[in-house]
Amino acid sequence: MQEIPTISVPLEQTFQLTLIECVTTRTQLKSEANTDAEKNMEFSSTRMLAQAVFVFLMLSTMAEGTKPRTILVGDSQGWRAGTNYTQWAIQNSPFHINDTLGEVFKYPPPGNSTVTQSVYLLPNLWSYITCEFRGAKLLGNASEGDDEGFKVALNESKPYYFASAEGNSYDCLAGLTKFIAVPSTRSTTSS
C-alpha cells in the first residue's frame, strides 16, 4: 500500500481524506476481486469504509460543540413575507435542544410600506401542511417583531411548526413564511 504523506489539516478534512482513500481502495479491490481471498479482502475494505463513515459522522457531530446557539430566523433579513424559510431552516440546521430562535422573529411594524407579519406555532404537521391555524398558538402579532423581535426556546425534542397567517395564509399555502425546526439532543462531550 502506498504511504500517504503527512500534512497538517483540520480533523474534519483528515476524515474526509480517509473516506476518499477507503472508497478508492474498495473500488479498486471490487473491480479486481476474482479469488475467495480477494473477495474476503473486498469485504474487509467494505467494513473498513463503513467504520470510517461512522467515525466521521460521530466526530462531525461532536465538533458542533455543546453550547446552545441563538439563531436569528431569516438571518439579517428577519421574518419577511414571501421568503422561503424552509430553505433557511435547512441551511441553519441542525437545531438542538436549548437552542434559541432569538431576536428570532424580527420584522417591521405595520406601516404604509410594509406587509404585516405574525408568527404562530402550529400544533401538528397536518396544520403546517394545510396552513390551518385553528388550535395554533400566536407567538407574535404584527407589532411584536419590531425592535429586538422576540425569542422562542427549543426546549423539547419535538417538531416546532412555525408559520405566518397574514394575507389569508397566502404565503403559507405557497410554502413561504413557514418552517419546521426539529431539535435533537446535543452531544455532551467536552471540548
Secondary structure, DSSP 8 states (H G I E B T S, - for coil): ----------HHHHHHHHHHHHHHHHHHHHHH--SHHHHHHHHHHHHHHHHHHHHHHHHHHHHT-SS--EE-TTGGG-S-TT--HHHHHHHH---BTTEEETT-S----SBTTB----EEEESSHHHHHHT--TT-EEEE-TTTTSTT---EEE-SSS-EEEE--TGGGHHHHTT-SEEEE--B-------
